[in-house]
């Protein structure tokens, strides 16, 4: 019987791995509402990442042929640097992140990583090299330990705890009745947007990918949570090529370059300082956001003194 139980356990393990993998992909596609229409080219090789430089060269893209979304977008994220994409709602910011993952193929131009066209490499290797911190992280109906370990299944419990610390979520976990063994997800404890995002950051710290893609939540976070998340993100993005779809100002200030996207084209680009000095679209957006933040703070202070 012993001889049989080992392979059976192994089959069980493989089955769980596959099921979890499928769940993940399905949930990801559900979330993005996309169909799996992209396939590997015959003989596609794995992506070989050395430095991790990303280039978009004259990228044209439309979900529907008669409605162009990106109209000739070119930019580079040099190895280890951070580029933030900002712009009005519907400008095409999230589309850029989907194209980097190759959820869709572009109609014209090229997207490369270390000089390799992403259409020429296997999707598995491409997605394996990119760590994604999405707007809304999908949690599995399992323990919080499992949910963080998902970033790298071979990680030890110590490594999981260390990642949770770096992601500034460990204090929250430690006061839960069952600690790291607490059940989360739809059938367990519901986490807030900011907590889920920190779980995603912890996963990414474990995965340690050379390229990072952050899609910031649009939902408002309180100033302290925002600062905690920012600190965690700074840590995880250090030395990694990072593309940020930015909604919050705190992330963009320190970016090496900010790309201002409007109607699928780059309207302005430069550092935070350059763009403020220019007094264009970015400067207007900045003023508006700062006013909104100040108004929120005033409201909060007024509530506190009530
Ligand atoms: P936001 O700041 O509001 O998130 P965004 O700049 O990220 O906006 P995208 O999500 O990239 O904008 O969308 C750009 C345009 O593409 C929008 O007009 C949107 O309606 C359209 N779009 C997005 N996803 C799809 C899709 N799956 N099919 C068809 N059109 C889509």
Boltz pocket constraint, residues with backbone or C-beta under 6 A from the ligand:
constraints:
  - pocket:
      binder: B
      contacts: [[A, 32], [A, 33], [A, 34], [A, 63], [A, 64], [A, 69], [A, 87], [A, 88], [A, 89], [A, 90], [A, 91], [A, 92], [A, 93], [A, 94], [A, 95], [A, 96]]
      max_distance: 6.0
